[in-house]
Amino acid sequence: MNHSDHEEKEAGLAAAYPESPHGNAYPAANTADRDEDRMSYADTVVSDSNFKPMGVLKVEAAEAFWNHKTKWILFGSLLLAAYVYSLDGMTTYLYNAAAWSEFGLHSSLGRVQTANSIIIAVGKPFWAKLSDAYGRGEAFLGLAILYGVGYAVIAGAQGAGAMYAGQVIYTLGYTGLQILLQIIVADLTTLRWRALVNSILTVWFILNAFVAAEISARVTNWRWGYGMFAILMPATLLPVIISLLWAQWKGKKILKERGVQAVKEPPMARLKRALIEMDFVGLLLLGMSLALILLTFALVYKANGKWKNPSMIAMLVVGCILFPIFLAYEWKVPARPVFPMRWFRRLPIFGACLIGFLDFVSFYLQFTYLYSFASVTVDWAKPQHLTYFTYTQTLCLTFFGICAGAFMAWTRRFKWMITVGLCIRLLGCGLMLHARGPSGNMASLVMCQVLQGIGGGIAHTAMIVAAQASVSHIDVATVTAVVLLLTEVGNSVGSAAATGLWQEYMPGELATFVPTNNQTLLTELFGDMTSIVALPPGDPIKLGAITAYEHMMHRLVVGATVVAIFPIIVSIFMIKDIRLTDAQNAYDGKDLEGKPVEEADELYQIEKEEMAHRINRHSSATAA
């Protein structure tokens, strides 16, 4: 293909290809001439997977129809949705105890939270692939329905079955909204502004830290509490859905010019294509593996015999066996894998995943029992002061995340911001060794939370951009989901480790420092921290329990501090110092419409050819 032909295609004037004989809604490529043409066309429309999924093609075609006015309308709609999302997250959990207690299920709250964490983790790759296969607008529509239906079922529940069903449905919608907000921002912003826009969407957590408490105090009926969000969340998502579907509808003309047309095909053929696009088998293997592993960590300390329990051992072993099977499958089989093995060549992606995982392990090692520790060891003047303390780190994460996004837009760099942020996080974690002891006080505890919030806000704002900058647009949704998935796994591992240490050592600490031989009392103090808080100041039992809590917290903080060192090392040696330009990513150097604007990464051409071969091989196997 000559140079003039290539330039013509860069201008978006490519002749339409005929429909694929395999029933795909993509350009056909079944002759040698067409293969050559296709590879040149891939330079402008297609990235490292040769053919982009329909969802990504829709986004890039729609980009031509976004102007300043319509983009501001969309961002305003996203801000509104983000506000209600944060308000929901900070309000409805306050109704949990009353709602589940009405059906005698308060003791099941731990299992419900475990199930929620698993769905939130493994649901992210599912929504990422769904939005790639069908479109962002369609994915938002699906999660809005699940969100509303889930809360409606909970609000009208008359039994345990309805409560469990509603919780599962709602959580599927909740995790979808989490990941889709990140994906939409990545679709519509360049590298330079992405971190700032992402962080602005979280600004509502500052306001809602105070609003949520007022709402829960005024709306005391838990059914109304859930019911109002069953209406509010879908209603506030409606402008986002309409904006996205409108832009996708306007972009149909460009898709036709590029030779991408919807293909009329039987329902089973359409289903088969959708499952291939989503890598359904890969999603299933990943979900089963992580669910078994995370469920083991969550339940092991409640099981008889703990780690010696045969059921726990079996779940962990099967989960660990399924994970390498998942990796082997992803390496050899799917055309569009959930976790492309080629990512292992790109240290920034691997580094972002490790930082997210290790930092969350460190964070939850100390945070899991921080509320209990603060309740027992500090004499709070008012109950709401303890609530404000628990929100301190969230507020700092949000505020300094916005500051970090603005700084990244100004300097166009982020590598050393991640390192500095993680160092500040380590400092805050290390100072807890002093703050949690008898020489510490409330001010030192608060300062530790402030420092960790500053460091975490800086590091995590830049971490997502580091991963997104290292992939082409076709992989943005998936890489975002993978990074967030591994942070959720870090959450589970850190919480499980903290729980294990607490279960193992806390009874002994209480027996050592509480001046009593009454085993019933010691068991009560271990199982119910409120019985310690209720004791009068200066009571020998309370003073002994405070000392036990301080010693136990020391163990957790030491572990958290040691783990917090490793993300810093990873950031120095694995995160690339990429310049944040006005491209969609730094990998293939293309803009938001999929057109080249700068030089591509050296790995791009190599991996593009490898993926073209993989797609051709998979298409041949499907046709056969």
C-alpha positions in Angstrom: 0.0 0.0 0.0 1.5 3.4 -1.0 2.0 6.4 1.1 -0.9 8.4 -0.3 -3.3 5.6 0.4 -2.0 5.5 4.0 -2.6 9.3 4.4 -6.1 8.9 3.0 -7.0 6.4 5.6 -5.4 8.6 8.4 -7.9 11.3 7.3 -10.8 8.9 8.0 -11.7 8.4 4.3 -11.1 4.6 4.1 -13.4 2.7 1.7 -15.9 0.5 3.4 -15.0 -3.2 3.7 -17.6 -5.9 3.1 -19.1 -7.7 6.0 -17.0 -10.5 7.6 -18.0 -14.0 6.7 -17.6 -15.0 10.3 -20.5 -12.8 11.4 -18.4 -10.2 13.1 -19.3 -6.5 13.0 -15.7 -5.7 11.7 -14.0 -5.3 8.4 -13.4 -8.6 6.6 -9.9 -9.7 5.8 -9.9 -13.0 3.8 -7.4 -12.3 0.9 -3.8 -11.5 0.8 -4.5 -8.0 -0.6 -7.1 -7.4 2.1 -4.6 -8.5 4.8 -2.1 -5.9 3.6 -4.7 -3.3 3.4 -6.0 -4.2 6.9 -2.5 -3.9 8.5 -2.2 -0.4 7.1 -5.7 0.5 8.2 -4.7 -0.8 11.7 -2.3 2.1 12.0 -5.1 4.6 12.3 -8.3 2.7 13.4 -7.0 -0.4 15.0 -4.5 -0.8 17.8 -2.5 -3.7 19.2 -5.4 -6.1 19.0 -5.7 -5.6 15.2 -9.5 -5.3 15.4 -11.0 -3.2 18.1 -14.2 -4.3 19.9 -17.3 -2.5 18.9 -17.5 -0.7 22.2 -14.1 1.0 21.7 -14.9 1.8 18.1 -18.1 3.5 19.2 -16.2 5.6 21.7 -13.7 6.8 19.1 -16.3 7.5 16.4 -18.4 9.4 19.0 -15.4 11.6 19.9 -15.8 13.5 16.6 -19.3 14.8 17.8 -18.2 15.9 21.3 -17.8 19.7 21.5 -17.1 21.9 24.5 -20.8 22.2 25.3 -21.7 18.6 25.1 -18.6 17.5 26.9 -19.4 19.8 29.8 -22.9 18.4 29.9 -21.5 14.9 30.1 -19.0 15.8 32.8 -21.7 17.6 34.7 -23.8 14.5 34.5 -20.8 12.4 35.7 -20.3 14.8 38.6 -24.0 14.4 39.6 -23.8 10.6 39.4 -20.5 10.6 41.4 -22.2 12.7 44.1 -25.1 10.3 44.6 -22.7 7.4 44.4 -20.5 8.8 47.2 -23.6 9.7 49.2 -25.0 6.2 48.8 -21.7 4.6 49.9 -21.5 6.8 53.0 -25.2 6.5 54.0 -26.7 3.1 53.3 -24.1 1.2 55.3 -25.5 3.0 58.4 -28.8 1.2 57.8 -27.2 -2.2 57.5 -27.4 -3.2 61.1 -31.1 -2.3 61.5 -32.1 -3.8 58.1 -30.5 -7.2 58.7 -31.4 -7.3 62.4 -35.1 -7.0 61.5 -34.9 -10.5 60.0 -32.6 -11.9 62.7 -29.6 -11.8 60.3 -27.2 -9.4 62.1 -24.7 -12.2 62.6 -24.7 -12.7 58.8 -23.4 -9.2 58.2 -19.8 -10.5 58.1 -20.6 -13.1 55.4 -22.6 -10.5 53.4 -19.6 -8.1 53.5 -17.3 -11.0 52.4 -19.6 -11.8 49.4 -19.8 -8.1 48.6 -16.0 -7.8 48.5 -15.7 -10.8 46.2 -18.4 -9.5 43.8 -16.8 -6.0 43.8 -13.4 -7.5 42.9 -14.3 -10.0 40.2 -17.1 -7.9 38.8 -14.7 -5.2 37.5 -13.2 -7.2 34.7 -16.7 -8.4 33.7 -18.0 -4.8 33.3 -14.8 -3.7 31.5 -15.2 -6.4 28.9 -18.9 -5.8 28.6 -18.4 -2.2 27.9 -15.8 -3.1 25.3 -18.0 -5.6 23.6 -21.3 -3.6 23.5 -20.5 0.1 24.4 -20.2 2.4 27.3 -23.8 3.7 27.1 -25.2 0.2 27.1 -23.0 -0.8 30.1 -24.2 2.2 32.1 -27.8 1.3 31.2 -27.3 -2.2 32.6 -25.6 -1.1 35.8 -28.3 1.5 36.4 -31.0 -1.2 36.2 -29.1 -3.5 38.5 -28.5 -0.7 41.0 -32.2 0.4 41.1 -33.6 -3.2 41.2 -31.2 -4.3 43.9 -32.1 -1.5 46.2 -35.8 -1.8 45.5 -35.7 -5.5 46.4 -33.9 -4.7 49.7 -36.3 -1.9 50.5 -39.3 -4.2 50.0 -37.8 -7.4 51.4 -40.0 -9.6 53.6 -37.5 -12.3 54.3 -33.8 -13.4 54.2 -33.9 -14.6 50.6 -35.0 -11.2 49.3 -32.3 -9.4 51.4 -29.5 -11.7 50.0 -30.8 -11.4 46.4 -31.1 -7.6 46.6 -27.6 -7.3 48.0 -26.1 -9.4 45.2 -28.0 -7.5 42.5 -27.1 -4.1 43.9 -23.4 -4.9 44.4 -23.1 -6.0 40.7 -24.4 -2.5 39.8 -22.2 -0.8 42.4 -18.9 -2.3 41.1 -20.0 -1.6 37.6 -20.4 2.1 38.4 -17.0 2.2 40.1 -15.1 0.9 37.1 -17.3 2.6 34.4 -16.6 6.1 35.9 -12.9 5.5 35.5 -13.3 4.1 32.0 -15.4 7.0 30.7 -12.9 9.5 32.0 -10.1 7.6 30.3 -12.1 7.6 27.1 -12.8 11.4 27.1 -9.6 12.9 28.5 -6.0 13.0 27.4 -3.1 11.8 29.6 -2.4 15.3 30.8 -5.8 16.0 32.3 -7.0 12.5 33.2 -5.8 12.4 36.8 -7.3 15.8 37.6 -10.7 14.8 36.2 -10.7 11.5 38.0 -9.9 13.1 41.3 -12.5 15.8 40.8 -15.2 13.1 40.6 -14.2 12.1 44.2 -14.6 15.6 45.7 -18.1 14.8 47.0 -16.6 12.5 49.7 -15.5 15.7 51.5 -19.0 17.1 51.6 -20.8 13.8 52.1 -18.7 12.9 55.2 -21.0 15.3 57.0 -24.2 15.1 54.9 -24.5 11.3 55.3 -24.6 11.5 59.1 -27.4 14.1 58.9 -29.5 12.0 56.4 -29.2 8.9 58.5 -30.3 10.9 61.6 -33.4 12.3 59.8 -34.3 9.2 57.7 -34.5 6.6 60.4 -36.6 4.0 58.6 -34.1 1.8 56.8 -36.6 0.9 54.0 -36.9 4.5 53.1 -33.1 4.8 53.3 -32.5 2.1 50.7 -35.6 3.1 48.7 -34.6 6.6 48.1 -31.4 5.5 46.5 -33.3 2.9 44.4 -34.8 6.1 42.8 -32.0 8.6 43.0 -29.2 6.5 41.5 -30.9 5.4 38.2 -32.4 9.0 37.9 -29.0 10.6 38.2 -27.4 8.1 35.8 -30.0 8.8 33.1 -28.3 12.0 31.8 -25.0 10.1 31.5 -26.8 7.2 29.6 -28.6 9.6 27.2 -25.4 11.6 26.5 -23.4 8.5 25.7 -26.0 6.8 23.6 -26.6 10.1 21.7 -22.9 10.4 20.9 -22.7 6.7 19.8 -25.8 7.2 17.6 -24.2 10.2 16.0 -21.0 8.2 15.4 -22.7 5.5 13.3 -21.9 7.5 10.2 -18.2 7.5 10.9 -18.2 3.8 11.6 -19.9 3.1 8.3 -17.2 5.2 6.5 -14.6 3.1 8.3 -16.3 -0.1 7.1 -17.7 -1.1 10.5 -21.3 -2.1 10.2 -23.7 -4.1 12.4 -24.2 -7.5 11.1 -27.6 -9.2 11.1 -27.0 -12.6 12.6 -29.0 -15.3 14.5 -29.4 -14.9 18.2 -27.1 -17.8 19.0 -24.4 -16.5 16.7 -24.7 -13.1 18.3 -24.4 -14.6 21.7 -21.3 -16.7 20.7 -19.6 -13.5 19.3 -20.4 -11.6 22.5 -19.0 -14.4 24.7 -15.8 -14.4 22.6 -15.5 -10.6 22.8 -15.9 -10.7 26.6 -13.6 -13.8 27.0 -16.3 -15.4 29.0 -14.3 -18.5 29.9 -11.4 -16.4 31.1 -13.8 -14.3 33.3 -15.3 -17.5 34.7 -11.9 -19.0 35.5 -10.7 -15.7 37.1 -13.9 -15.3 39.1 -13.9 -18.8 40.4 -10.2 -18.7 41.4 -10.4 -15.4 43.2 -13.7 -16.2 44.8 -12.4 -19.4 46.4 -9.1 -17.7 47.5 -10.7 -14.6 49.0 -13.6 -16.6 50.6 -11.0 -18.8 52.3 -9.2 -15.8 53.8 -12.5 -14.3 54.9 -14.0 -17.4 56.5 -11.0 -19.3 57.8 -10.9 -17.7 61.3 -14.6 -18.5 61.8 -14.2 -22.1 60.8 -13.6 -25.0 63.2 -9.9 -25.7 63.3 -9.2 -22.6 61.3 -6.4 -23.5 58.8 -6.7 -27.2 59.6 -10.3 -27.2 58.5 -10.6 -29.5 55.4 -13.1 -27.3 53.7 -10.8 -24.3 54.0 -7.8 -26.2 52.7 -9.8 -27.6 49.8 -11.1 -24.1 48.8 -7.7 -22.5 48.9 -6.0 -25.4 47.0 -8.6 -25.4 44.2 -8.5 -21.6 44.0 -4.7 -21.7 43.7 -4.8 -24.4 41.0 -7.4 -22.5 39.0 -5.3 -19.3 38.8 -2.4 -20.8 36.8 -5.0 -22.6 34.6 -6.5 -19.1 34.0 -3.1 -17.7 33.1 -2.3 -20.6 30.7 -5.7 -20.2 29.1 -5.2 -16.4 28.7 -1.8 -17.0 27.1 -2.9 -19.5 24.4 -6.7 -19.4 23.7 -8.8 -16.2 23.6 -8.5 -13.6 20.9 -9.2 -10.8 23.4 -8.1 -12.0 26.8 -9.1 -10.5 30.1 -5.4 -10.4 31.1 -3.1 -10.2 28.0 0.2 -11.9 28.7 1.9 -9.3 26.6 1.4 -6.9 29.6 4.2 -8.7 31.4 6.6 -6.9 29.0 5.4 -3.6 30.2 6.8 -2.8 33.7 4.6 0.2 34.4 1.5 -2.0 34.2 3.0 -4.7 36.4 4.4 -2.0 38.7 1.0 -0.3 39.1 -0.6 -3.6 40.0 2.0 -4.4 42.6 1.8 -0.9 44.1 -2.0 -1.2 44.4 -1.8 -4.7 45.9 1.0 -4.0 48.4 -0.2 -0.6 49.5 -3.7 -2.0 50.2 -2.2 -4.9 52.1 -0.3 -2.4 54.3 -3.2 -0.1 54.7 -5.7 -2.7 55.8 -3.2 -4.4 58.1 -3.5 -1.4 60.4 -6.9 0.0 59.4 -9.0 -3.1 60.0 -8.9 -2.6 63.8 -8.1 1.1 63.9 -11.7 2.1 64.8 -11.7 -0.4 67.7 -8.3 0.8 68.8 -9.3 4.4 68.8 -12.6 3.7 70.5 -10.9 1.9 73.4 -7.7 3.9 73.9 -8.9 7.5 73.4 -11.5 9.2 75.6 -13.5 11.0 73.0 -15.4 14.1 74.2 -18.3 13.5 71.8 -19.2 10.3 69.8 -19.2 12.2 66.5 -15.5 13.1 67.1 -14.7 9.4 66.7 -16.7 9.4 63.4 -14.8 12.5 62.2 -11.5 10.7 63.1 -12.5 7.7 60.9 -13.2 10.0 58.0 -9.9 11.9 58.3 -7.9 9.7 56.0 -10.7 9.7 53.4 -10.9 13.5 53.4 -7.2 13.8 53.0 -7.1 11.2 50.2 -9.7 13.1 48.3 -8.3 16.6 48.8 -4.7 15.8 48.0 -5.8 13.5 45.1 -7.2 16.6 43.5 -4.0 18.5 44.2 -1.9 15.7 42.7 -4.1 15.7 39.6 -3.6 19.4 39.2 0.1 19.1 39.7 0.3 16.3 37.1 -1.5 18.5 34.6 1.0 21.3 35.2 4.3 19.3 35.3 3.1 16.6 32.8 5.0 14.0 34.9 4.0 11.5 37.6 6.7 8.9 38.3 8.4 10.7 41.2 5.0 11.9 42.5 4.1 8.2 43.1 7.4 7.6 44.9 7.0 10.8 47.1 3.4 9.9 47.9 4.4 6.4 49.0 7.2 7.8 51.1 4.7 10.1 52.9 2.4 7.1 53.4 5.3 5.1 54.9 6.1 8.0 57.2 2.5 8.2 58.4 2.5 4.4 58.9 5.8 4.4 60.8 4.7 7.3 63.1 1.8 5.1 64.2 4.4 3.1 66.2 4.7 6.1 68.4 1.1 7.3 68.3 -0.4 3.9 69.3 1.7 3.7 72.5 1.2 5.2 76.0 3.3 8.3 74.9 0.9 9.0 72.0 -2.3 11.1 72.1 -5.3 11.9 69.9 -3.4 14.6 68.0 -0.6 12.2 67.0 -3.2 9.6 65.9 -4.9 12.2 63.7 -1.6 13.4 62.2 -0.8 9.8 61.2 -4.1 9.5 59.4 -3.5 12.9 57.7 0.0 11.9 56.5 -1.3 8.5 55.1 -4.2 10.3 53.4 -1.8 12.8 51.8 0.5 10.1 50.6 -2.3 7.8 49.4 -4.1 10.5 47.6 -0.9 11.5 45.6 0.2 7.9 44.9 -3.1 6.4 43.8 -4.1 9.3 41.6 -1.0 8.8 39.6 -0.9 5.0 39.8 -4.0 4.5 37.6 -2.6 6.9 34.9 0.7 5.0 34.9 -1.1 1.8 33.9 -3.5 3.5 31.4 -0.7 5.4 29.7 1.0 2.0 28.9 -1.8 0.5 26.8 -3.7 1.5 23.7 -7.3 2.5 23.9 -8.5 -1.0 23.3 -7.0 -2.1 26.6 -7.8 0.9 28.8 -11.0 -0.6 30.3 -9.3 -4.0 31.0 -6.1 -2.6 32.4 -8.1 -0.3 34.7 -10.2 -3.2 35.9 -7.1 -5.4 36.5 -5.3 -2.7 38.6 -8.5 -2.1 40.7 -9.1 -5.8 41.0 -5.6 -6.4 42.5 -6.1 -3.5 44.9 -9.3 -5.2 46.1 -7.3 -8.4 46.5 -4.8 -6.5 48.6 -7.7 -5.3 50.7 -8.8 -8.8 51.3 -5.3 -10.1 52.1 -4.5 -7.2 54.4 -7.8 -7.6 56.3 -7.4 -11.4 56.5 -3.8 -11.0 57.8 -5.0 -8.4 60.4 -7.9 -10.7 61.5 -5.5 -13.7 61.8 -3.0 -11.8 63.9 -5.8 -10.4 66.1 -7.4 -13.8 66.6 -4.0 -15.4 67.3 -2.4 -12.9 69.7 -5.2 -10.6 71.2 -6.5 -13.2 73.7 -3.0 -13.7 75.1 -2.4 -9.9 75.3 -5.6 -9.5 77.3 -4.7 -12.4 79.6 -1.3 -10.8 80.2 -2.3 -7.2 81.0 -5.9 -7.4 82.3 -5.7 -8.0 86.1 -8.1 -10.9 86.4 -8.2 -14.7 86.2 -11.9 -14.7 85.2 -11.8 -16.4 81.7 -15.5 -15.5 81.1 -14.6 -11.8 81.5 -11.6 -12.1 79.2 -13.7 -13.8 76.6 -16.2 -11.0 76.8 -13.6 -8.3 76.5 -12.1 -10.0 73.4 -15.5 -10.4 71.7 -17.1 -7.1 72.5 -15.0 -3.9 72.6 -18.1 -1.9 73.7 -17.8 -3.6 77.1 -14.3 -2.0 77.5 -15.5 1.4 76.3 -18.3 1.3 78.9 -15.9 0.9 81.8 -15.2 4.1 83.8 -11.9 5.9 83.2 -9.2 4.7 85.5 -10.7 1.2 86.0 -7.9 -1.4 86.3 -9.7 -3.7 83.9 -10.0 -0.9 81.3 -6.4 0.2 81.7 -5.2 -3.3 81.2 -7.3 -3.7 78.1 -5.9 -0.4 76.7 -2.4 -1.7 77.2 -3.3 -5.0 75.5 -4.8 -3.0 72.6 -1.6 -0.9 72.3 0.6 -4.0 72.2 -1.6 -5.6 69.6 -1.7 -2.5 67.5 2.1 -2.5 67.6 2.2 -5.9 65.9 -0.2 -4.8 63.2 1.6 -1.5 62.5 5.0 -3.1 62.4 3.7 -5.5 59.7 2.0 -2.6 57.8 5.2 -0.5 57.9 7.4 -3.3 56.6 5.0 -4.0 53.7 4.8 -0.2 52.9 8.5 -0.2 52.0 8.1 -2.4 49.0 5.7 -0.2 46.9 8.4 2.5 47.1 11.0 0.1 45.6 8.5 -0.9 42.9 7.8 2.7 42.0 11.5 3.5 41.6 12.4 0.6 39.4 9.2 -0.3 37.5 7.3 2.9 36.9 8.3 4.6 33.7 8.7 8.4 33.6 6.2 9.0 30.9 5.4 12.5 29.7 1.7 13.3 29.9 0.8 14.6 26.5 -2.5 15.3 24.7 -2.6 11.8 23.4 -5.0 9.2 24.7 -2.1 7.0 25.7 1.7 6.9 25.4 1.7 3.4 23.9 0.4 3.8 20.4 0.5 7.6 20.4 -3.0 8.1 19.2 -5.5 10.8 20.1 -9.1 10.3 21.4 -10.4 9.6 17.9 -7.8 6.9 17.3 -5.6 8.9 15.0 -1.7 9.0 15.4 -0.5 12.2 17.0 3.0 11.2 18.2 5.5 8.4 17.9 4.4 5.0 19.2 6.2 3.0 21.8 8.8 0.6 20.4 6.8 -2.4 21.7 3.7 -1.3 19.7 4.7 -2.6 16.3 6.0 -5.9 17.7 2.8 -6.6 19.7 0.5 -5.4 16.9 1.9 -8.0 14.5 1.7 -10.7 17.2 -1.9 -9.8 17.9 -2.8 -9.7 14.2 -1.5 -13.3 13.9 -3.5 -14.3 17.0 -6.7 -12.8 15.6 -6.2 -14.5 12.2 -5.5 -17.8 13.9 -8.6 -17.5 16.1 -10.8 -16.5 13.1 -9.6 -19.5 11.2 -10.3 -21.8 14.1 -13.8 -20.3 14.5 -14.6 -20.6 10.8 -13.4 -24.3 10.8 
